Amino acid sequence: MGVALLSPLLSKFFRLLRLDIPKKNWLFFVLPVSIIVHISVGTITPFAAAFLDINGHFVLKAIVLVSLVLGIRGIKIIR
């Protein structure tokens, strides 16, 4: 819900960086970005720990990677 409310603001910010990210793509970026943020901050949540486990949770990893691909698919570089 928070990303749905912040997506217009995030899209405007990234337009300044010459990237056009549609609002719907931010919804796909929620899972990959949340894992990156939690790991970089040092807070390992059960979701991040399951993603980092190299011996299991392959469905979770597939969902996160598909979500990342769907999020990247609609990004355009503004010239």
Rosetta blueprint (number, residue, H / E / L):
1 M L
2 G H
3 V H
4 A H
5 L H
6 L H
7 S H
8 P H
9 L H
10 L H
11 S H
12 K H
13 F H
14 F H
15 R H
16 L H
17 L L
18 R L
19 L E
20 D E
21 I L
22 P L
23 K H
24 K H
25 N H
26 W H
27 L H
28 F H
29 F L
30 V H
31 L H
32 P H
33 V H
34 S H
35 I H
36 I H
37 V H
38 H H
39 I H
40 S H
41 V H
42 G L
43 T L
44 I L
45 T L
46 P H
47 F H
48 A H
49 A H
50 A H
51 F H
52 L H
53 D L
54 I L
55 N L
56 G L
57 H L
58 F H
59 V H
60 L H
61 K H
62 A H
63 I H
64 V H
65 L H
66 V H
67 S H
68 L H
69 V H
70 L H
71 G H
72 I H
73 R H
74 G L
75 I L
76 K E
77 I E
78 I L
79 R L
